[in-house]
Amino acid sequence: MTLTEKILARAAGKASVAPGDVVFAKVDKLMMHDVSGPGVIKVLEEWKKRGTNLERVWDPDKVWVTEDHFVPASDKISAKNIITLSNWTKRFGIKKHFKYGLGQYGICHTLSHEEALVLPGEVYVGGDSHTNTTGALGAFAAGLGHTDIAYVLHHGLIWFKVPETILFKLHGKLPSYVMAKDVILRIIGDIGTEGGNYKCMQFSGEGIDQMSMEERLTLTNMTTEAGAKNGIIEPDSITESYLKERTEVPFQCVLGDEDANYLDIHHYELDEMDPIVARPFSPSNTCGVREVQGVEIDKAYIGSCTGAKLEDLRAASRLFKGRKVKVRTEVLPAAQSIYISALHEGLVNIFVDAGCVVGPPTCGACCGAHMGVLGPKEICISTTNRNFPGRMGDIESKTFLASPLVVAASAISGKITDPRDITT
Amino acid sequence: MNQLEGVVHKYYRENIDTDVIIPGQYLKIHDHKELAKHAMEGIDVEFSQKVSEGDFLLCGRNFGCGSSREHAPIALANSGIKAIIAPSFARIFYRNSVDGGYLLPIEVEEETCRQIENGDRIIVDILNSKLVNVTQGRKAYDTKPFPALIARIIEAGGLINLDPHQLIDV
């Protein structure tokens, strides 16, 4: 069995499972945020009217809640949603509620690894499509909607069709100025936005062995854009040391079998990779940065669960140091802990000296919610994950997706720029 | 619920994503009728006025890709749409539609999508996995049968009405 099959078999109480089997998996961890949470609460209220009342959550210690999409509250409705969420977590005894403006908080997918909320081998469901991110820790992590999350809160179980696994073997080492973001954009460009639909995308090879945890998380994060049910990476010493720095809870690393079956195996030579962008209006509409070099931009955005982890900020700061931005540039660390590290390392100084605005952790403009949305015909280059029509604001705005290095290089020149071309 | 009848609204293009179905700025809204006013706003701002209760949507491959927002099937269902006909669906949209009991995702061949025209009156025959085109001389098309578990959830009107033990080994 593959790692995903092994985790689902264990969670379903079966000796083995095969792709296509429908299983009811015991859930180890559940997350909802200030968009999905109020939606889940509405489903629970509807069920109550129909005679199915939630007396208690199946296991309050396995649930956590984040405030990330509409914080700071963008208007009265989003402020009310936070109150609804807070009342609910209080009533049901959910201790892990990461509140905006009260110590550690941030984007749900970032907290899941920053706080080691999910461990290898676990089944983790989240009320957000980018839940796939956390699979980089060696867990089965999949996004669900309000109804499914409400169902798990009742029963601690949910159905899954066991996915086939596509293996992506990464060979060699990434050249300077090329990041995991370029790799995953390249893969999505190759397989398309439906290329992983219903499937598991697993990454392995010596390219992974040498890759940091944060870079691995960028890969699994964007498996969502290929439609994948989950993205996963087998845990190793890098996973172990990353988690042990963050939790004292013991865990066991589960690996796939040597003779596991994969639907397909794709090989990528990292040494040959170049910086990539995804042009409007699809994450699969990719090309080399130099093919669109010189396209003038109105804004550069460094934020989101995809592109505002500490290493992303460090990468961008390398280019910003001693330079000035030519277009409006926003940097929003993905979690408060990352903000604090960026402050202590001097990165925040570099950003503000370069002319960027540094904002609070929030999903914000990544999903066109608030805090810096795009106007008509504006062009943005962004470290985020989606660029569908209207994703970051006006329906006539355009977003190019790229790595933090490409975004920083473009911010400095005011037009799309390959970071290898920033020399002075 | 073995048969549905309604008029088709054809938006035959691939990868219609959740940002188009219900833009991110509306995610803070949880009033279903209010969400319905903004359904498909990214493609057609007049969509909600064009749709009548019981109508169908016909679209291209990978319908509903993108986010997990349940707002997407909720907005469509509350605008009146009862089934979506497409060659394929993104996974979270598909399970949200079924598990929430909002609407039916009906999978058909590409050719079927090409033949059915905007405004055609269609009968969705769930029991026999068929579409019947009333407008085009009752021409019939096959639909992909629902897997057993999905059929069971649809029959029950959503996941709410089923305990896990009623579903295990379906």
Contacts between the chains, C-beta under 8 A, distances in Angstrom:
chain1	res1	chain2	res2	distance
A	22	B	147	7.4
A	22	B	149	5.1
A	22	B	170	7.4
A	24	B	164	5.2
A	24	B	167	6.8
A	24	B	168	5.4
A	35	B	27	4.6
A	35	B	28	6.9
A	35	B	69	7.2
A	36	B	68	7.2
A	36	B	69	7.8
A	36	B	70	7.7
A	38	B	30	5.2
A	39	B	30	5.8
A	39	B	70	5.6
A	39	B	71	7.1
A	42	B	30	5.1
A	43	B	100	7.5
A	43	B	160	7.9
A	46	B	160	7.9
A	47	B	160	5.2
A	50	B	160	6.7
A	52	B	160	6.1
A	69	B	27	6.6
A	69	B	28	7.8
A	70	B	27	7.7
A	70	B	28	5.4
A	74	B	28	7.4
A	75	B	28	7.6
A	77	B	28	4.8
A	77	B	29	6.6
A	78	B	28	4.5
A	81	B	28	5.8
A	81	B	30	7.6
A	127	B	68	6.6
A	128	B	67	7.5
A	128	B	68	5.7
A	129	B	66	6.8
A	129	B	67	4.6
A	129	B	68	4.1
A	129	B	92	6.0
A	131	B	68	7.7
A	143	B	68	4.3
A	143	B	92	5.8
A	144	B	68	6.4
A	144	B	92	6.9
A	144	B	95	7.5
A	145	B	68	5.4
A	145	B	69	7.5
A	145	B	70	3.9
A	145	B	92	6.1
A	145	B	95	7.0
A	145	B	96	3.7
A	145	B	99	7.1
A	145	B	100	6.8
A	146	B	70	4.1
A	146	B	96	7.6
A	146	B	100	7.2
A	147	B	70	6.5
A	147	B	96	6.6
A	147	B	99	4.6
A	147	B	100	4.1
A	147	B	158	6.9
A	147	B	159	5.8
A	147	B	160	7.3
A	148	B	95	6.6
A	148	B	96	7.5
A	148	B	99	5.5
A	148	B	159	7.1
A	150	B	160	8.0
A	151	B	99	7.2
A	151	B	159	5.2
A	151	B	160	7.7
A	155	B	163	7.4
A	155	B	164	5.3
A	157	B	164	4.8
A	159	B	149	6.4
A	159	B	167	6.5
A	161	B	147	7.9
A	193	B	15	5.5
A	193	B	62	6.3
A	193	B	65	5.6
A	194	B	15	7.4
A	194	B	61	6.4
A	194	B	62	4.3
A	194	B	65	7.1
A	194	B	88	6.8
A	194	B	90	7.7
A	197	B	62	6.7
A	197	B	65	7.9
A	197	B	88	7.1
A	197	B	90	6.3
A	197	B	91	6.1
A	198	B	91	5.1
A	227	B	62	6.8
A	227	B	65	6.0
A	227	B	90	5.6
A	227	B	91	6.6
A	229	B	91	5.9
A	282	B	15	6.6
A	367	B	19	7.7
A	367	B	24	3.8
A	367	B	27	7.2
A	367	B	67	7.4
A	368	B	19	7.2
A	368	B	23	6.2
A	368	B	24	3.9
A	368	B	25	5.7
A	369	B	24	5.1
A	369	B	25	6.2
A	369	B	27	6.6
A	369	B	28	7.6
A	370	B	25	7.6
A	373	B	25	7.5
A	386	B	17	7.8
A	386	B	19	6.8
A	386	B	66	6.4
A	386	B	67	8.0
A	388	B	17	4.4
A	388	B	19	4.3
A	388	B	20	6.3
A	388	B	42	7.8
A	388	B	66	6.3
A	389	B	19	7.0
A	389	B	20	5.9
A	389	B	42	5.4
A	390	B	19	5.7
A	390	B	20	6.8
A	390	B	23	5.3
A	390	B	24	8.0
A	390	B	42	5.0
A	391	B	19	4.8
A	391	B	24	7.1
A	395	B	23	7.9
A	395	B	42	5.8
